[in-house]
Amino acid sequence: MRLTAKIFGVIVILLVAIYLTGLFLPKNVLIKRQNIIEKPFFIVWYDITNHFEESGWRTDLDTIIQLDDIDGNSVWKEIYINGDSIILETTTNIANVLVARTYVNNPNFKGTRIINIKKLENGTFVRIIVEGKVTHAIDRFLNLFKTDKKAKKLELYLHNLKEKYKNEEPEDDSW
């Protein structure tokens, strides 16, 4: 009986320590990743704004499901191959410049994934930014270990976008 009480006491102390540590950690999250895609602007823009087909070229994504719109904005559920899922609402889609997708139904993270693209002479510049707030103290503590995971997810998105075009047949201008 005493051993159980000691174990319970250690668990409570550990949880309180995690919670108190989380209270003093920053709420704001800001992750940026960027790359140059060697394809014309309009092709990259199409792939970024065609959310439904992303599971065809993103290696971490299993399925994308379109949900009911919210206030006229499209809503998508991304289901990853590891079983995780997130729901994103496309809140802004400014032609040829910016796509913003807001995280929906996540009580512990309020934020937006912003994809900004720019036409270059040799391709298209793509920058992805995740910015938001982690609302719960325990999640802020856990975020110490997950921020790198979120950054790797953005890096993988850009890598997959770039790799999507590697095996394409070159355009034939001979006729």
N, C-alpha and C positions, 0 to 999 in steps of 0.2 A: 504494500500500500504506500509506503514512504517513497519507494522508487518511482511509482506512478506520479505522485505529487511533485517530486523533483523534476521529472521529465516534463510534466505539465508546466511547472514554473519556468523552466528553461525555454520552452516554446513561447510562453507569454512574454518573457523578457526579450527574446529574439524578435518577435513580432512588434513589440513596442519600440525597440531600437530601430528596426527597419522603417516603421512609420515616422518616428521622430527624425531620422536621417532624411527621409523623403520630404518632410516639411521644409527643410532648408535647401533642398536642391531646386534648380531653376525649373519653372513651369514651361518656359518656351523651348520649342524644338525648331531648329533650322538646319536643313540638310540640302546641299546643292551638288549637282553633278551635271557635267556637260560633255559633249562630244561633237565631232564633225562627221556627218554622214555624207558619203560621196555619191549622192543621188540628187536629182533636181528637187527644188523646193516643193513643187506641187505633188510629187510622189510621196515625199516624207510627210507633208501635211495630210494627205489622204490617209496614210497609215496611222498617224497619230489620232486623227479625228474619227476613224472607223473602228471604234472601240469593240464592236461586235466580233471582228476578225482577229483581234489581238491574240487569242488563244492559239491561232495558227502559227505565230512566229515567236511568241514569248515562251521560253522553255520552262519557266516556273509556274505557268498558268495552266490549269486544267480546263476550266470552263468559265465563260462569261454569260450571265443571264441578265436580260433587260427586265427591269421591274417597272411598276407603275410610275409614271411621271410625278414629280413634285413641283407644283406651281409652274407647270409647263416645261420644266427642265428634265432631261432624260436621266434615268437612274440605272446604274449597273452594279451587279454583284460579281466580284471577282473571286473565284474559288481556285486556290492554289493547289499544286500537286501534293503538298505536305498536309492538306486538310484545312489550313487557315482560310479565312475569307474576309473581305471587306466590302462595304457598300459605298459607292461613289456617286455623287450627283454632279452632272456637268452643269456648272453654274454660269460659266462664261465660255463663249466660243467665238472670239473675235477673229474674223476671217484673216487667214494668212499671218497671224502673229502669235496668238495666245490661246491656250486651252486651260481652263481651271476646273478642277474636280474636287468637290468638297466631300469630306468623310461624313457619312450619315450613320445614325444608329450606333455610335460608339460613345458611350457615356464617359470614357476615360481619356479620349483624345478628340479635341475640336480643332480641325485644321483643314488645309487645302493642299492639293498636289497641283502645281502650276507647271505647265509645259510651254516654253517660249521657243519659237524658232525664227531663224533669220536666214535669208538668202545670201549665199556667198558665191564667188566666182567658180569655186571648185566643188560645190555641194551645198549642204545645208547645216547650219549651226543649230544644235538642239541643247537647251538647258532645262533641267527638271529641278524644281525646288519643292520640298515639303516643308511647310511651316504651320505651326499650330501650338496648342497648349495641352500639356498633360495635366488633367484636372485632379487626380487622386494622388496622395502622397506615396502610397505603396507602389503605384504605377511609375511615379517619378524615380523611385529607387530602382525598380526593375528596368526602367528605361536606360539606366547606366549600362546594362548588358544588351539591350535591344537596339539602341541607336545605330550601332555598327551593322546590325541586321537590316535596318531600314535603308541605310546607305548602300549596302550591297544589293538590295532589291532595286534601287534606282540605277546602280551601275549595270546590273544585269539587264534591265529594261533597255538601256542605251546600247549595250553590247548586242542584245538580241536584234534590235532595230538595225544596227550596222551589219550584223551577220545575215540578216534576211536577204540582203542583196548580193551576197558573195557568190552564191551558186546560180544566179540568174544568167540566162543566155544573153550575150551582148546583142544589142539591137542591130538588125541587118539593114543597112542602107544601100545594098548593092542593086536593088531593083529599081 
